[in-house]
Amino acid sequence: MITHVSHPTASASGTEDTGGQEHAPARVALVGAHGFGLVHLRNLARLAAQGALVLDAVADPREPEPGSVPEGTPSYASLEDLLAGRPAPDIAIVATPIQMHGPLAAAALAAGARLYLEKPPVPSIAAYRELLADAESRGAAVQVGFQSLGSHALPAIEQLLASGEIGALRAVGAIGVWTRDLAYYARSRWAGKRLMDGVEVVDGVVTNPLAHAVATALRIAGARREEDVASVDVDLYHAHGIDADDTSVVRLVTAGGIPVTCALTLCATETAEPWVTVYGTEGEAQLFYTQDRLIVRTEAGEREERYGRTDLTENLLDHLSHGTGLLSSLANTGAFMRVLEAVRTAPEVRAIAPGYVDWVGEGQAARPIVRGIEATLERAVKAQATFAELGVPWAAAVGPAGLLTLPDGQPVAELCDGAHLAPALSPRPYLHPVRTLAGTTVTDHLPLDHVWHLGLGLALQDVSGTNLWGGRTYTREAGRYVWRADHGRVATESMDGPRGRILQRLRWEAHDGAALLAEARTLTAERALGPADDGAWRLTLHSRLTAARDVILGGPGSNGNAGGGYGGFFLRLASCTGARVFTADAEGETAVHGHAAPWIAWSARFDGGPAGRDGQGAEAGVVIAAAPETPDDPWFVRLAGYPGIGSALAWERAVELPAGEALERTFRVWFVDGPVDPERAAALVAAPDATAPDSAAPEAGA
């Protein structure tokens, strides 16, 4: 359709009144004829051929490339010269370095033009508010160049959610894996800068190359304006020798409570199409936004759909002539500007240590690859966590809530309070990393396969209808795992203790914040005793759970999931090879899982330890004694799918705990350097206690 633009006036509402008139094709001036300006020139040539517009002039300090501009098109060295030399254009397209957007936009608006402003519109939220107020006072249209917002896949996603096909929206995640070489940052002085000559630039992966991923994720989550964003966290790094970020995580929560996590890098093994995943309670939709390609996954199967896209310049023309709504208006860029401001005001970007970066290519084609970055990005999105919170070795360290040491002061484990965890992970305290005396890490947390698995601790999937395990909930009614807004948390009320011991008072809270349980937990570390004590230390975890009201303690097993009776003590082990799991009279996952035994042992070669003789990690093991209060509780074991051991509190039947009554469990766990066999495991368990495990346990609620 050929669209002509009238010369509108501002109405009282600040919108543009076309009066239903159509006149000559719009006169367009392009400011910035190089770089991305060349993309605009090709698009303008297409639209000019349809009679929709006329390229009135270009402005750039450098002469346009030969053949890029139609012969006879006036060319000026600056927008100031252009505006002084001819009537103001109907539309000014600004495709210049970021730091010039604000002044050029203001000049174009003052001359009476409407704007197409490349992303990001300006490099600070203060400049954004100033520009928005200026445009609104003039009733002038401003389109921002987030091209992905023209995708017809976006209304299709809205329909998916409205129809219930993928359920209710519970989260949005974006992943971008691109590569950039040295030449990319050498192309201009401002590339990769946060500041240049004292002027804000903010040219990082979040705000420029992969800004479309952020903008698309925000739009899907319903966040358009500043007030649509409740909180923003950023975690910024670079492998290139630049000021800005090239590998980052953005985590935000919308005003409607939807978590949005964007994990982005320009240091991938190879460039791939970036995507945004829409997580619903009954399925998910994955949008490859540069291709307008949507993959929908539900229990019914998977299907792929492709969509068209509305060009943003055409959308602006239609807005001016027919009042069509802008797809990427300046006003609806406020949520993105909240993200940009968080990036702008963040501390200095942290360099990724060279030992975690491989360089490939020669000369200006050389580029860095951050090892394992693809899996790390996916893990960050699924866990809604920053690199620092994941414990990525090159990321900033997150200080533990406490440090568990032996009586002589040697640290053996860190205590995480879990306060930063996403609500869907059922935030709770846990130990991680837990190490052997030689330094081998034997625990994992936030793993990609089950991001709600958290080191060593206590968790239950059903406490009177509240999920305190994380992830989906198994319900008898559905006969399967379902996503529900039923996640609670375990909050730390106090923590103290002498060296070698941590005393915690904890509050188990329902999904509505009400108190369910008061817990007194004691963690004691000491060197192992007895003939098998070489290279081993022992953790004693004692817990006293007191019901704040009548509660029922259950889980998947008590809710009908045969063989899935996990819940209670749980140890998520670190990645390992050659693993054996055994008791005194059985070995292997099938033989041990679901059965009671006085102790259970795990022996393997762990990836997170000092290299063994063959460089394949260190041999280590874990031995767990059954709780003396309930020695017949079955063991929960996973070896083939992931490495984990638990002691089931409600294997087949839930436990009823009346208000004021208490339930106690004591677990002794040995962490051993070197391989473990049945004889060594039995000797460790048979060794005498050095302390009474509950002698210093605080009274619940005291």
Steps between C-alpha positions, in 0.01 A plus 500: 500500500630846410472731797503877487554726797298809583627788708332440836459718803528400863174424675431562868571134574848528354421270208527609140181609320521421128157644423448212260709677234758349271761708324838446342725209595689560824831680472758308699846610611753237608753609760786251492562345159759241607489194725136415569406803294571286193221264608266796519610620156409165345162501672434862399580413140241221516234728644586781260447261209148440634434873512468499880774754564773712352856502631529875539861521624769325701732637768833347594849644561628245248387487140252217434639186344485510119165369380342487846300820450287577191673734261416861568405449866630800699771406750600707800778470756259536791133514589551865591616573146212299355237687702660834412512415130147375432150463650477261792424141391180324599704221658861495620664161539791516745748215456811643662723404794300467821639808672371723217139379509374744759628828351405398145152389606444828683609701194273302268202540732564872535493529120159330490603155379382170632761241593623152434773463761734204499538297818586570769321833472731683744774392744331587832157503656530872572557568131210267419258684724610833353452377144164338578371821662618701199329266252176486699485877537517528122265208433777355284527131415828325588565144391797314653685249284425173678415321175404176674196673650349501153491120498157346449616224734442732796120518464509125432667451840235718660237273347683189624482633854142624466383163370669313784689272262825553689324597822558817696820697455748425779833629364683632192861430412727618220828353380735659249820327385690710251864555415690822449862538394757771561402677179148552637633712785764670285243632253434821697618686807173454685467123451512315832512819705300591808631856487690685230649842565272531801185428296274201572511227234397175675584277203481149647347169400183572701438849365607468138587178310250277684269774624224352283501188717439713808234716331315195364504322835366812670220538246390139543503542878274804468765754602494813285529808719732582786240420762452151353835391648512430874871413535812449288827318574794487259821296505747633242830357366731524203757277333591765242727782614214752505335720762148369450355149535504219246369218724218584740185401685202727553238385748188702564151461638209680339241692697271205430745262669634331185874419521702581187858375463725586205838327467710637217849469358712613207761237591329178393655205321302601193217737419149357530155647457401663830173397657243593761320225690151552638452267798140409565349274762399246232774539242737747341556697183844576362528801271803537273431868454738575214317236294146556635501126566299359790522150647215400732549209740224343709418150620315456170825538308704763318424717201682775313342809347645787298362850492538820307615835632382858473781735403533774762548775243179395326329485839611858570366613163168327567486661842545846350246449223239273659559513876623140518662432838879508514650157555812634674414844634734703715246491782501120491880489523497603865537143628806447282643829626470370856730217394739736323516720809587200716783418260614863487516539876645157577852474643794466263462202269701202624756334273471124449831346605712395200512141624131461412526653152629348175595725210453383141588670172783728399548875493183707503299181442605366842215450743455360852296196601396471864521131583167332552312827458205349312408264783564773756256735326232233489553422867473869592168536319347184644615582853420871460845559647802716432841357416616594850208318663567190290855495634655515153877499571576818304211694651502727803489308825178509699593491867347209692258558783727288716808282490508152646844407626660220692581582863855582392368765258535315168201598281309206354168649384323828433150576620270675252188661644317468165346847535591597142337196341204532265163428666440194278810338652351513852781708656661330799839466672744233388866402506700556180772452409581211732859382460713209614809568708708498180274759339279294269155655458234231534179708487323686221230767503268646238596229248355525151297178526326597829581860587315469834753243627706682761810335642439332833194584707141424591202549270145369461277528196172510693453661839123539529477606136818710484792393281824540696707295255478718187392439144178325409270334752369145470131490582272203543220683320704555182698178531806686373733791571343841448616858535313672780540829687556301818866561581596596851835578657713419800624824654794537737399673822836467677835329461798468731726239653861430598769386261407161360127551546216708354174545688202617296147603585285473190141581407326285239246721327200417281456652156284768662769581761329326793719303742491121456797375701768632732830320458805480722787366287853423615789433261812353660828424324781286642770269382394139465603259775599138489716280278357641175540866595785579262387765252145536635291746696151465640200731484222451752175667402237505772156648434204556728185607314220636716157551348371857517155358423365160402707401198533203268849418371493326165635486150463330164496152656225576748309672219500192280830504309616143557875482554532877515480545875776754533491780753690557823880480503644541150853517361547610138842373404739671264566377148698177518600192304530133586249536781404210728212514748464221754396389846637211705299245299396665172657700218362709215215746467230238446611283792544784750222742405190471718660272759609563857856430611716610796720700263544587134822588317599670175845473344607672178752721325383860542558764234533781753809370676874501445594295194568137568774293344333510160382862524137390531421648840544360848358188657279569799198362677207571727357276770166576669366327807125451536327728749490320836152642565358316196751239376241344268457810280578392141789645305425703187774451238566641155809399305410460132311828456696714744707438815295532818420332831217567740334354806124488447288642780165413336571220255144375462305664782498858619599587856244687707648746748253673735561857610777523760636152439853441370668264257873433526755358260875455538726420205870424515681547170866417431689671218792287396809549286578201284273212401246356742416130523254321732769423756612861530144627510404256777809595703418871479143445614610272786750751640400664830349850516722780620204718599134465578346639179208680660665623818511858376182501293289809582138456592268568209348844529728592790 
